[in-house]
């Protein structure tokens, strides 16, 4: 009898956790109110040059992110002048584990649970609690890390772990990665081939009907790159050359299903 009660209570807790997660997902994609997005900078390797970069960061440095989402949303008649409000959170000293580059489904699940627990532990202030989406940005020195590890955005928990460069010349490309992972938290899926990183036609192209098809002028945000041919593409240097395509807009509820 006691065991049955314990199982019932556990199932009840899991039910309410699931219900809360579902309600949160609905609230963050109804677009009735702006979403509060907080960015937490982290000096990934304790680099002095990166620390100087982080110390100079201000919330104004993310204005282009707000403007990009507003402009793209307006193209889909989103009834919000400013769909997201970006806030610059406190610097964090603790560095979370990176997502596995190549791993089994079980490894990915284990990492996601660990990351969600880590993110939960980072909630220390009232502003942390009222934020809708929390993005933890690990800044690296491009001279010591020419290739960045994989970033990740999770709809469950509304959190993202983003690898970026602590160098002003990469400010624009950093914003592209941040925007990409942020849209994962509200339901957008990747639209590139995981084997080679190339955008997939048609949904990974900003102009899938363009004639001639190549070169494309823009990157679809979840496609990640600007296709120059069927096998070559460029990384966008800023959000000015990025668009949100209709399939992504549908996934994040900017277009009726």
BAZAFI-808568 format. One record per atom (N, C-alpha, C): x, y, z; residue in three letters. Coordinates in steps of 0.001 Angstrom, whole numbers, plus 500000, padded with zeros to 6 digits. Layout:
XYZALA/...
//
This chain:
500829498800500000UNK/500000500000500000UNK/500868501257500000UNK/501901501247500854UNK/502794502404500951UNK/503524502622499622UNK/503945501517498993UNK/504626501620497701UNK/503693502199496642UNK/502453501788496650UNK/501480502294495684UNK/501256503793495860UNK/501237504255497114UNK/501073505694497394UNK/502274506470496864UNK/503470505920497078UNK/504688506588496587UNK/504672506706495071UNK/504269505628494400UNK/504203505655492933UNK/503159506670492464UNK/502015506705493153UNK/500962507653492793UNK/501449509094492951UNK/502138509387494071UNK/502651510735494306UNK/503699511120493267UNK/504562510164492907UNK/505574510426491885UNK/504915510739490547UNK/503918509952490175UNK/503201510202488921UNK/502493511552488950UNK/501978511916490115UNK/501297513201490259UNK/502282514349490064UNK/503468514217490660UNK/504509515248490498UNK/504918515362489034UNK/505134514217488378UNK/505514514227486963UNK/504421514846486096UNK/503169514574486456UNK/502055515161485709UNK/502082516681485793UNK/502267517226487006UNK/502268518678487172UNK/503500519314486541UNK/504640518617486560UNK/505824519125485871UNK/505566519204484375UNK/504974518128483845UNK/504645518114482426UNK/503630519181482061UNK/502626519364482916UNK/501607520375482679UNK/502212521771482688UNK/503097522021483659UNK/503755523330483735UNK/504612523590482512UNK/505344522558482056UNK/506175522703480856UNK/505320523021479643UNK/504181522310479507UNK/503279522545478371UNK/502699523944478411UNK/502274524398479599UNK/501697525737479728UNK/502737526812479410UNK/503971526588479843UNK/505041527543479567UNK/505299527638478074UNK/505320526497477397UNK/505539526482475954UNK/504417527217475232UNK/503181527043475687UNK/502048527736475072UNK/502172529241475279UNK/502512529648476506UNK/502616531082476807UNK/503701531760475991UNK/504805531057475759UNK/505929531690475066UNK/505778531670473554UNK/504725531054473040UNK/504511531084471595UNK/503137531622471209UNK/502446532240472178UNK/501179532869471792UNK/501417534297471296UNK/502579534869471630UNK/502990536194471158UNK/501969537281471492UNK/501351537116472650UNK/500459538175473134UNK/501232539280473834UNK/502380538920474391UNK/503235539867475099UNK/504682539622474701UNK/505530540646474835UNK/506953540445474522UNK/507579539393475431UNK/508518538652474867UNK/509279537690475653UNK/510519538374476225UNK/510773538128477501UNK/511962538673478144UNK/513107537690477972UNK/514152538141477314UNK/515321537304477027UNK/516520537874477783UNK/517116537060478644UNK/518291537504479389UNK/519521536756478908UNK/520567537511478627UNK/521837536951478162UNK/522855537033479296UNK/523418535884479646UNK/524415535808480714UNK/525788535546480090UNK/526690536518480139UNK/528024536298479570UNK/528914535485480505UNK/529710534597479903UNK/530628533751480656UNK/531982533756479945UNK/533043534014480689UNK/534399533926480155UNK/534788532452480184UNK/534702531808479020UNK/534797530347478962UNK/536122529795479482UNK/537212530521479247UNK/538528529996479633UNK/539304530944480539UNK/538628531947481092UNK/539317532890481972UNK/540337533749481256UNK/540112533991479970UNK/541040534766479140UNK/540921536260479452UNK/542060536945479607UNK/542054538365479971UNK/541432539230478878UNK/541764538936477622UNK/541211539730476512UNK/539698539549476416UNK/539253538338476611UNK/537816538066476591UNK/537130538763477755UNK/537788538796478917UNK/537207539465480068UNK/537025540953479815UNK/537990541565479140UNK/537870542986478786UNK/536665543197477869UNK/536460542268476949UNK/535318542350476037UNK/534008542256476821UNK/533914541280477715UNK/532697541095478506UNK/532420542307479379UNK/533478542866479971UNK/533309544023480851UNK/532755545232480104UNK/532998545298478811UNK/532529546429478007UNK/531158546186477385UNK/530662544966477491UNK/529336544672476931UNK/528254545480477637UNK/527265545906476865UNK/526094546568477439UNK/524861546030476735UNK/523712546299477295UNK/522470545806476689UNK/522271546407475298UNK/522841547590475048UNK/522711548223473734UNK/523386547406472635UNK/524351546587473012UNK/525045545767472014UNK/524148544686471425UNK/522956544507471987UNK/522029543498471484UNK/520792544122470855UNK/520867545433470571UNK/519748546116469923UNK/519420545498468569UNK/520464545069467845UNK/520230544503466514UNK/519443543203466596UNK/519578542483467683UNK/518818541252467880UNK/517333541571468048UNK/517032542578468886UNK/515640543004469066UNK/515053543501467748UNK/515839544324467032UNK/515350544901465777UNK/515095543824464730UNK/515985542845464664UNK/515839541765463694UNK/514541541000463918UNK/514271540604465158UNK/513047539853465452UNK/511816540716465176UNK/511889542014465500UNK/510765542915465251UNK/510492543046463752UNK/511544543225462963UNK/511379543390461515UNK/510852542113460865UNK/511400540977461282UNK/510952539718460698UNK/509511539410461125UNK/509184539695462367UNK/507827539478462844UNK/506820540335462108UNK/507199541573461817UNK/506307542479461087UNK/505992541929459700UNK/506955541216459108UNK/506729540625457795UNK/505676539531457813UNK/505395539000458993UNK/504359537979459155UNK/503148538528459918UNK/503057539857459947UNK/501923540541460594UNK/501782540176462064UNK/502913539980462728UNK/502870539693464158UNK/502368540929464898UNK/501353540796465776UNK/500746541963466422UNK/501543542484467619UNK/502849542588467460UNK/503718543128468505UNK/504787543991467849UNK/504945545208468336UNK/506000546062467792UNK/507374545555468196UNK/507457544965469381UNK/508731544462469877UNK/508503543082470507UNK/508662542022469726UNK/508364540677470228UNK/509276540215471363UNK/510527540722471401UNK/511433540331472482UNK/512047541562473128UNK/512321541438474425UNK/513044542466475183UNK/514307541795475710UNK/515465542295475287UNK/516727541686475686UNK/517295542397476900UNK/517709541606477865UNK/518333542119479075UNK/519705541467479211UNK/520687542243479647UNK/522026541702479893UNK/522128541322481355UNK/522234540026481605UNK/522315539529482970UNK/523712539652483545UNK/523855539198484757UNK/525152539267485440UNK/526144538286484803UNK/527421538590484953UNK/528451537669484505UNK/528466536445485414UNK/528614535290484797UNK/528692534048485554UNK/530121533515485508UNK/530559532951486613UNK/531914532413486704UNK/531951530908486457UNK/530847530227486739UNK/530815528776486574UNK/530508528435485122UNK/531318527537484563UNK/531168527150483162UNK/530479525788483082UNK/529344525702482380UNK/528643524408482269UNK/529348523475481298UNK/529017522210481363UNK/529550521241480409UNK/529020521550479014UNK/529871521332478017UNK/529457521546476635UNK/528612520376476152UNK/527707520630475218UNK/526924519516474664UNK/527837518565473908UNK/527541517274473902UNK/528387516312473191UNK/528355516568471694UNK/529552516580471078UNK/529640516841469645UNK/529035515692468848UNK/529439514491469174UNK/528859513299468555UNK/528551512325469680UNK/527299512026469841UNK/526919511169470964UNK/525615510457470647UNK/525316509483471468UNK/524066508746471312UNK/522906509595471821UNK/521704509151471522UNK/520520509844472012UNK/520517509891473534UNK/520953508805474156UNK/521002508750475622UNK/521976509785476165UNK/523140509918475538UNK/524125510905475974UNK/523550512319475869UNK/522835512578474785UNK/522232513904474584UNK/521186514191475650UNK/520394513179475995UNK/519364513353477024UNK/520010513626478374UNK/521055512862478692UNK/521752513051479971UNK/522338514446480054UNK/522973514893478943UNK/523548516245478959UNK/522452517294479152UNK/521329517142478449UNK/520269518144478545UNK/519721518233479968UNK/519603517094480645UNK/519125517096482031UNK/520136517791482942UNK/521421517512482723UNK/522466518155483523UNK/522468519669483296UNK/522296520056482026UNK/522313521487481720UNK/521098522187482321UNK/519938521549482252UNK/518745522147482853UNK/518915522304484368UNK/519549521321485001UNK/519797521416486444UNK/520795522533486736UNK/521841522626485908UNK/522836523702486078UNK/522155525066485932UNK/521323525219484905UNK/520631526490484673UNK/519715526828485842UNK/519065525817486394UNK/518200526029487561UNK/519018526545488744UNK/520215526004488932UNK/521064526451490044UNK/521536527892489873UNK/521572528366488624UNK/522039529721488363UNK/520988530783488673UNK/519751530367488961UNK/518705531321489319UNK/518958531839490730UNK/519467533074490832UNK/519832533617492133UNK/519118534921492470UNK/518568535577491467UNK/517936536875491704UNK/516501536860491206UNK/515758537867491593UNK/514349537979491180UNK/514242538119489671UNK/515168538860489059UNK/515122539048487608UNK/515328537730486874UNK/516121536814487463UNK/516304535499486853UNK/514978534752486787UNK/514191534898487831UNK/512940534148487928UNK/511892534638486937UNK/511870535941486652UNK/510818536479485787UNK/511201536461484308UNK/512436536121483995UNK/512871536032482610UNK/512211534846481918UNK/511787535039480674UNK/511189533938479919UNK/512250533003479350UNK/513251533589478684UNK/514292532805478013UNK/515651533216478568UNK/516443532227478950UNK/517781532513479473UNK/518825531908478533UNK/519719532761478054UNK/520760532339477126UNK/522126532540477779UNK/522850531465477941UNK/524164531503478561UNK/525214531501477447UNK/525933532618477324UNK/526859532790476207UNK/528292532629476697UNK/528955531581476211UNK/530350531333476542UNK/531219532039475511UNK/531941533051475956UNK/532801533806475053UNK/534219533231475052UNK/534768533081473831UNK/536101532501473642UNK/537001533485472900UNK/538294533252472987UNK/539280534024472251UNK/539487533354470891UNK/539232534066469778UNK/539387533439468462UNK/540815533001468164UNK/541800533604468839UNK/543194533229468595UNK/543536531878469211UNK/542881531533470299UNK/543168530262470956UNK/542135529186470622UNK/540983529607470085UNK/539949528644469690UNK/539361529057468349UNK/540058528712467253UNK/539588529121465920UNK/538286528452465495UNK/537932527330466121UNK/536684526637465789UNK/535868526451467066UNK/534652526943467052UNK/533812526889468243UNK/533064525567468342UNK/532795525167469564UNK/532000523965469805UNK/530541524241469462UNK/529778523184469373UNK/528358523265469027UNK/527584524022470116UNK/526651524862469689UNK/525746525546470616UNK/524429524781470680UNK/523617525107471677UNK/522353524372471828UNK/521279525271472421UNK/520070525146471892UNK/518906525830472447UNK/517839524810472756UNK/517191524924473910UNK/516238523914474354UNK/514890524546474663UNK/513830523992474061UNK/512490524491474349UNK/512065524112475757UNK/512424522907476199UNK/512148522512477574UNK/513120523241478499UNK/512581524138479294UNK/513428524950480149UNK/513678526337479593UNK/513426526535478275UNK/513626527841477628UNK/515026528370477912UNK/516030527547477614UNK/517415527910477885UNK/518275527601476670UNK/519401528293476593UNK/520338528038475516UNK/521765528167475999UNK/522647527360475430UNK/524081527436475704UNK/524759527770474384UNK/525401528924474334UNK/525892529463473076UNK/527387529723473161UNK/528116529237472180UNK/529543529519472068UNK/529739530667471095UNK/530458531689471527UNK/530653532891470715UNK/532084533399470935UNK/532444534430470194UNK/533786534999470311UNK/533758536310471080UNK/534675536437472039UNK/534811537675472806UNK/535710538646472089UNK/535274539063470897UNK/536060539948470039UNK/535063540782469242UNK/535270542100469202UNK/534281542989468598UNK/534073542742467111UNK/535088542214466413UNK/534904541974464977UNK/533926540832464705UNK/533605540046465749UNK/532651538951465598UNK/531279539297466185UNK/531068540548466506UNK/529808540945467134UNK/528604540547466278UNK/528686540794464976UNK/527570540488464089UNK/527294539001463987UNK/528333538202463775UNK/528138536756463654UNK/527701536145464980UNK/528146536733466102UNK/527660536267467410UNK/526149536417467509UNK/525634537543467006UNK/524193537801467078UNK/523410536763466276UNK/523988536316465159UNK/523313535309464335UNK/523173534004465115UNK/524253533593465772UNK/524215532350466546UNK/523235532475467706UNK/523252533618468384UNK/522336533836469507UNK/520885533773469034UNK/520590534425467906UNK/519220534419467375UNK/518798532997466999UNK/519702532247466393UNK/519412530867465990UNK/519029530012467192UNK/519855530061468232UNK/519586529229469416UNK/518355529734470176UNK/518139531036470168UNK/516962531586470832UNK/515684531045470184UNK/515667530947468848UNK/514477530429468180UNK/514264528941468453UNK/515338528213468747UNK/515154526822469172UNK/514301526761470439UNK/514477527722471334UNK/513754527684472614UNK/512258527917472439UNK/511853528464471295UNK/510419528668471059UNK/509890527744469966UNK/510645526687469672UNK/510105525640468819UNK/510655525508467419UNK/511602526355467009UNK/512146526257465654UNK/513114525084465545UNK/513114524437464401UNK/514005523295464169UNK/515136523691463221UNK/516237522942463294UNK/517348523168462367UNK/516923522809460954UNK/517457523543459975UNK/517118523303458579UNK/518388523206457738UNK/519355522486458283UNK/520581522214457537UNK/520924520743457685UNK/521755520267456775UNK/522184518875456764UNK/523260518692457841UNK/523000517854458834UNK/523944517679459939UNK/525265517062459476UNK/525265516382458344UNK/526493515737457884UNK/527494516710457282UNK/527005517826456733UNK/527941518765456092UNK/527669520238456417UNK/526618520508457175UNK/526322521881457566UNK/525650522716456502UNK/525322522126455349UNK/524722522891454263UNK/523213523042454460UNK/522673524248454200UNK/521215524453454313UNK/520455523497453391UNK/519304523046453848UNK/518492522122453067UNK/517421522888452300UNK/517301522598451037UNK/516283523223450195UNK/514971522428450339UNK/513808523082450470UNK/513607524530450349UNK/513603525293451677UNK/513299524596452794UNK/513031525330454033UNK/514266525994454635UNK/515457525527454288UNK/516678526134454815UNK/517190527282453958UNK/516421527658452936UNK/516798528751452043UNK/515891529951452307UNK/516473531137452314UNK/515684532352452497UNK/514868532674451256UNK/515404532311450072UNK/514720532561448799UNK/514689531266447986UNK/513874530299448402UNK/513881528984447735UNK/513393529014446291UNK/512663530081445913UNK/512133530175444551UNK/512977531090443673UNK/514077531583444165UNK/514932532501443411UNK/515414531831442120UNK/515450532596441029UNK/515914532083439751UNK/516914533065439124UNK/518140532617438898UNK/518662531294439234UNK/518756531118440758UNK/518746529884441199UNK/518709529599442633UNK/519951530101443349UNK/521104529990442664UNK/522369530399443276UNK/522986531556442509UNK/523706532418443252UNK/523887532395444712UNK/522700533031445427UNK/522400532542446605UNK/521383533158447443UNK/521949534452448049UNK/521049535383448347UNK/521493536658448931UNK/521464536662450448UNK/520650535769451020UNK/520452535761452467UNK/520544534338453013UNK/520727534266454325UNK/520640532987455033UNK/519281532893455698UNK/518658531727455636UNK/517490531479456481UNK/518057531181457866UNK/517496531811458889UNK/518113531760460218UNK/518389530342460689UNK/517440529425460521UNK/517630528065461012UNK/518379527196460007UNK/518561527713458780UNK/519440527057457808UNK/520893527369458117UNK/521099528558458673UNK/522401528910459230UNK/523417529527458299UNK/523295529318456999UNK/524304529819456059UNK/523656530391454797UNK/524451531154454052UNK/524002531702452769UNK/524477530762451666UNK/523576530019451025UNK/523998529082449980UNK/524551529814448753UNK/525744529407448336UNK/526353529963447133UNK/526278528992445964UNK/526164527710446305UNK/525949526652445323UNK/525324525485446074UNK/525125524356445386UNK/524525523202446050UNK/525431522626447124UNK/526726522953447081UNK/527681522364448032UNK/528506523397448797UNK/528278524674448537UNK/529061525722449197UNK/528137526780449798UNK/528528527303450942UNK/527731528341451595UNK/528627529175452493UNK/528174530388452786UNK/528928531316453626UNK/528212531544454948UNK/529003531740456000UNK/528440532097457298UNK/528065533580457269UNK/526837533946457605UNK/526460535368457604UNK/527239536143458661UNK/527685537319458304UNK/528480538129459222UNK/527627538978460150UNK/526346539110459818UNK/525444539864460687UNK/524016539468460355UNK/523085539949461177UNK/521672539662460954UNK/521104540409459757UNK/521867541347459199UNK/521398542081458025UNK/521234541168456819UNK/521954540065456805UNK/521862539138455670UNK/521165537837456077UNK/520230537938457021UNK/519511536776457525UNK/518008537035457462UNK/517257536001457174UNK/515798536098457145UNK/515198534899457900UNK/513954535051458355UNK/513213533949458958UNK/512188533484457931UNK/512343532250457471UNK/511480531715456426UNK/510121531293456951UNK/509177531033456040UNK/507801530700456449UNK/507688529412457262UNK/508519528405456991UNK/508433527165457762UNK/508860527410459213UNK/509927528185459398UNK/510351528545460751UNK/509289529394461425UNK/508719530336460683UNK/507651531181461238UNK/506463530340461680UNK/506172529289460943UNK/505066528401461306UNK/505394527636462590UNK/506629527198462709UNK/507033526432463892UNK/506972527258465169UNK/507258528555465061UNK/507240529395466260UNK/505913530143466415UNK/504933529732465610UNK/503557530229465735UNK/503382531674465266UNK/504203532095464327UNK/503977533385463685UNK/502980533241462545UNK/502809532014462069UNK/501840531699461031UNK/500923530619461583UNK/499651530710461313UNK/498710529706461795UNK/499045528348461204UNK/498934527318462034UNK/499258525956461595UNK/498254525493460545UNK/
//
